[in-house]
């Protein structure tokens, strides 16, 4: 776990450097500088963990520097693109040959296979590997896990998730959008969500590369394939932070619904909106929010590590609150569709929408009941029955 934390720290700093070097910046020295930072950061964190490179692998630094600087001073478009591609290729070779003393003798097919494993590990390492937790020796106290790092990871995951829901809810509700705009610039919020998302994804890929080098290219691996276990992607604290952030956002949205939508026309007149204008806006976005909330709950249930009894109770409480809030959002969408039909008439497509909302509500109710009954293994069956009902 300690080595994974270091990987995430270095990868996060590199992702931040990428954002600072490339966002709204013309191409120049930024690409070769970032390539050097990535290689230096990788050597640093892997060396800190005791994974020393083979001395001959530094020979690959010569073509790396050549092509990296070539991407800077070669202005012809095709030559520039090819230089960047060669830089990425050489960086991949550095990862594949990190511990190979005579890497030039490696078979081509073996190199291609190693590249395939590198790509697979970079993309799926969060679901494939779990850092081994050494058992304490006889009489040694079991180390107490820290809470700061999981809290930070949870906040980093919660930001893009809540940002996506905030954007959907702002498109669905004019009053909510006005409140949000008074606190944030809507365009700045969308930009921040996008930038944070690609930074997180880039850091995730870099952690996968570090994991590959540490586990797959050692001369004498200490962990066999049979000993690798499928890991949970998030810890309990991270999952609870994500749920709490989404619950907070949805609670604010529901308060606005209670005041303006369910309370009648008087409050809306203060904002210069007619009741039908307010009602007909954002029905599709609210359905998307309800569906994505269901996906979020199921994803967290299946990808979260086993928690303590207290942590599990908190997770269940936050999940229940989220389902209840989504129920109110579905009710708002149902009423909006009814008012839309009053204005434009009844169609078969709107009948489908009514039916879909009902069965999404049934699916959420099933998830809620199974969460309270601590019978998550039946969630898939409940969802299948809801789909059949629809």
ChimeraX attribute file (.defattr): number of C-alpha atoms within 10 A of each C-alpha:
attribute: neighborCount
match mode: 1-to-1
recipient: residues
	/A:1	12
	/A:2	9
	/A:3	16
	/A:4	14
	/A:5	13
	/A:6	16
	/A:7	24
	/A:8	19
	/A:9	16
	/A:10	20
	/A:11	27
	/A:12	20
	/A:13	16
	/A:14	22
	/A:15	23
	/A:16	17
	/A:17	17
	/A:18	21
	/A:19	16
	/A:20	12
	/A:21	18
	/A:22	14
	/A:23	9
	/A:24	8
	/A:25	10
	/A:26	9
	/A:27	11
	/A:28	15
	/A:29	14
	/A:30	19
	/A:31	19
	/A:32	21
	/A:33	17
	/A:34	18
	/A:35	21
	/A:36	17
	/A:37	16
	/A:38	21
	/A:39	15
	/A:40	11
	/A:41	18
	/A:42	23
	/A:43	19
	/A:44	14
	/A:45	18
	/A:46	19
	/A:47	13
	/A:48	12
	/A:49	14
	/A:50	9
	/A:51	18
	/A:52	15
	/A:53	21
	/A:54	14
	/A:55	12
	/A:56	16
	/A:57	20
	/A:58	12
	/A:59	10
	/A:60	14
	/A:61	15
	/A:62	11
	/A:63	14
	/A:64	25
	/A:65	17
	/A:66	14
	/A:67	22
	/A:68	26
	/A:69	20
	/A:70	19
	/A:71	27
	/A:72	18
	/A:73	12
	/A:74	14
	/A:75	12
	/A:76	9
	/A:77	10
	/A:78	10
	/A:79	13
	/A:80	18
	/A:81	14
	/A:82	14
	/A:83	21
	/A:84	21
	/A:85	15
	/A:86	19
	/A:87	24
	/A:88	16
	/A:89	14
	/A:90	18
	/A:91	20
	/A:92	17
	/A:93	18
	/A:94	24
	/A:95	25
	/A:96	24
	/A:97	24
	/A:98	24
	/A:99	22
	/A:100	19
	/A:101	14
	/A:102	12
	/A:103	17
	/A:104	11
	/A:105	8
	/A:106	11
	/A:107	10
	/A:108	10
	/A:109	9
	/A:110	10
	/A:111	15
	/A:112	12
	/A:113	13
	/A:114	20
	/A:115	17
	/A:116	12
	/A:117	15
	/A:118	23
	/A:119	17
	/A:120	16
	/A:121	23
	/A:122	20
	/A:123	18
	/A:124	13
	/A:125	22
	/A:126	20
	/A:127	15
	/A:128	15
	/A:129	18
	/A:130	16
	/A:131	13
	/A:132	11
	/A:133	8
	/A:134	9
	/A:135	10
	/A:136	10
	/A:137	8
	/A:138	6
	/A:139	6
	/A:140	8
	/A:141	9
	/A:142	10
	/A:143	9
	/A:144	6
	/A:145	9
	/A:146	8
	/A:147	10
	/A:148	10
	/A:149	14
	/A:150	19
	/A:151	19
	/A:152	14
	/A:153	18
	/A:154	22
	/A:155	19
	/A:156	17
	/A:157	19
	/A:158	21
	/A:159	17
	/A:160	21
	/A:161	19
	/A:162	21
	/A:163	18
	/A:164	18
	/A:165	21
	/A:166	23
	/A:167	17
	/A:168	19
	/A:169	24
	/A:170	22
	/A:171	18
	/A:172	23
	/A:173	22
	/A:174	18
	/A:175	20
	/A:176	20
	/A:177	20
	/A:178	14
	/A:179	13
	/A:180	17
	/A:181	15
	/A:182	10
	/A:183	9
	/A:184	12
	/A:185	11
	/A:186	17
	/A:187	10
	/A:188	11
	/A:189	17
	/A:190	16
	/A:191	12
	/A:192	14
	/A:193	19
	/A:194	15
	/A:195	16
	/A:196	19
	/A:197	17
	/A:198	15
	/A:199	21
	/A:200	20
	/A:201	15
	/A:202	19
	/A:203	22
	/A:204	21
	/A:205	21
	/A:206	23
	/A:207	27
	/A:208	26
	/A:209	24
	/A:210	25
	/A:211	23
	/A:212	22
	/A:213	23
	/A:214	21
	/A:215	16
	/A:216	19
	/A:217	19
	/A:218	17
	/A:219	10
	/A:220	8
	/A:221	11
	/A:222	9
	/A:223	11
	/A:224	8
	/A:225	8
	/A:226	6
	/A:227	9
	/A:228	13
	/A:229	13
	/A:230	12
	/A:231	16
	/A:232	19
	/A:233	19
	/A:234	22
	/A:235	18
	/A:236	22
	/A:237	24
	/A:238	25
	/A:239	28
	/A:240	26
	/A:241	22
	/A:242	24
	/A:243	27
	/A:244	21
	/A:245	18
	/A:246	22
	/A:247	22
	/A:248	15
	/A:249	16
	/A:250	24
	/A:251	18
	/A:252	12
	/A:253	22
	/A:254	19
	/A:255	12
	/A:256	17
	/A:257	18
	/A:258	13
	/A:259	13
	/A:260	19
	/A:261	22
	/A:262	11
	/A:263	12
	/A:264	12
	/A:265	15
	/A:266	13
	/A:267	14
	/A:268	17
	/A:269	12
	/A:270	9
	/A:271	12
	/A:272	8
	/A:273	15
	/A:274	13
	/A:275	18
	/A:276	14
	/A:277	12
	/A:278	19
	/A:279	23
	/A:280	20
	/A:281	18
	/A:282	20
	/A:283	23
	/A:284	16
	/A:285	19
	/A:286	26
	/A:287	22
	/A:288	15
	/A:289	22
	/A:290	25
	/A:291	18
	/A:292	15
	/A:293	20
	/A:294	20
	/A:295	12
	/A:296	16
	/A:297	20
	/A:298	16
	/A:299	13
	/A:300	22
	/A:301	20
	/A:302	13
	/A:303	17
	/A:304	18
	/A:305	17
	/A:306	13
	/A:307	14
	/A:308	10
	/A:309	9
	/A:310	9
	/A:311	15
	/A:312	15
	/A:313	13
	/A:314	18
	/A:315	23
	/A:316	19
	/A:317	17
	/A:318	22
	/A:319	27
	/A:320	21
	/A:321	19
	/A:322	23
	/A:323	22
	/A:324	18
	/A:325	21
	/A:326	25
	/A:327	19
	/A:328	18
	/A:329	21
	/A:330	22
	/A:331	16
	/A:332	20
	/A:333	26
	/A:334	20
	/A:335	17
	/A:336	23
	/A:337	23
	/A:338	18
	/A:339	18
	/A:340	19
	/A:341	14
	/A:342	11
	/A:343	11
	/A:344	9
	/A:345	10
	/A:346	13
	/A:347	10
	/A:348	8
	/A:349	9
	/A:350	15
	/A:351	12
	/A:352	12
	/A:353	17
	/A:354	15
	/A:355	14
	/A:356	17
	/A:357	21
	/A:358	18
	/A:359	18
	/A:360	21
	/A:361	21
	/A:362	20
	/A:363	22
	/A:364	26
	/A:365	17
	/A:366	20
	/A:367	25
	/A:368	22
	/A:369	15
	/A:370	16
	/A:371	20
	/A:372	15
	/A:373	9
	/A:374	12
	/A:375	11
	/A:376	18
	/A:377	11
	/A:378	13
	/A:379	19
	/A:380	14
	/A:381	12
	/A:382	19
	/A:383	18
	/A:384	12
	/A:385	15
	/A:386	19
	/A:387	14
	/A:388	9
	/A:389	12
	/A:390	14
